[in-house]
Amino acid sequence: MPPELGSIFKAAVVKSMMYWCAEFLKENDHDVEGGHLRIHTMHAFAKFQFLVDKNGPFFPPEEKTQVVSIARKGLILYQKLTSNDRKRVDGRCTYKITPKFHSFFELSFYIDETSRNPRYEHCYQDEDLMKQIGSIASRTHPLTMEKVTLGRYRALLQLFTFAPDLEPDE
């Protein structure tokens, strides 16, 4: 399983895939070389996401400590996977250190200093909005796409203003 996903996956999709990956590795990777390291790495990232999802705009002090700790643990474990990967003799490198990991490391300092939950500042909601707009636009004629898409999106917003218990995917 390659840990790096192509740009065709949106943040909202990757977030839910993380939980699936953690469970899949827990069930299937015990007897594979390096499996325990992969299991613990994915669990750390999924646990971080879980803690972010279950908390409000600011972390309570005890939660903040746990969030920062689990984020850094996940990064250290991933760095170990990367280090082991570079020792391979077949030339296949599966694990790469990317700028996103540096950004994630900096995010752990931001959380530690401010107790702010990144869920309230991150792009998940924007990504989901783009999915909704794309879905509406894909069902319109190219010549009227802008006008019809905006009209249908406005109607969708009004529908959920009057029926807040419904979900857009229902």
Rosetta blueprint (number, residue, H / E / L):
1 M L
2 P L
3 P L
4 E L
5 L L
6 G L
7 S L
8 I L
9 F L
10 K L
11 A H
12 A H
13 V H
14 V H
15 K H
16 S H
17 M H
18 M H
19 Y H
20 W H
21 C H
22 A H
23 E H
24 F H
25 L H
26 K H
27 E H
28 N H
29 D L
30 H L
31 D L
32 V L
33 E L
34 G L
35 G H
36 H H
37 L H
38 R H
39 I H
40 H H
41 T H
42 M H
43 H H
44 A H
45 F H
46 A H
47 K H
48 F H
49 Q H
50 F H
51 L H
52 V H
53 D H
54 K H
55 N L
56 G L
57 P L
58 F E
59 F L
60 P L
61 P H
62 E H
63 E H
64 K H
65 T H
66 Q H
67 V H
68 V H
69 S H
70 I H
71 A H
72 R H
73 K H
74 G H
75 L H
76 I H
77 L H
78 Y H
79 Q H
80 K H
81 L H
82 T H
83 S H
84 N H
85 D H
86 R H
87 K L
88 R L
89 V L
90 D L
91 G L
92 R L
93 C L
94 T L
95 Y L
96 K L
97 I L
98 T L
99 P H
100 K H
101 F H
102 H H
103 S H
104 F H
105 F H
106 E H
107 L H
108 S H
109 F H
110 Y H
111 I H
112 D H
113 E H
114 T H
115 S L
116 R E
117 N L
118 P H
119 R H
120 Y H
121 E L
122 H L
123 C L
124 Y H
125 Q H
126 D H
127 E H
128 D H
129 L H
130 M H
131 K H
132 Q H
133 I H
134 G H
135 S H
136 I H
137 A H
138 S L
139 R L
140 T L
141 H L
142 P H
143 L H
144 T H
145 M H
146 E H
147 K H
148 V H
149 T H
150 L H
151 G H
152 R H
153 Y H
154 R H
155 A H
156 L H
157 L H
158 Q H
159 L H
160 F H
161 T H
162 F H
163 A L
164 P L
165 D L
166 L L
167 E L
168 P L
169 D L
170 E L
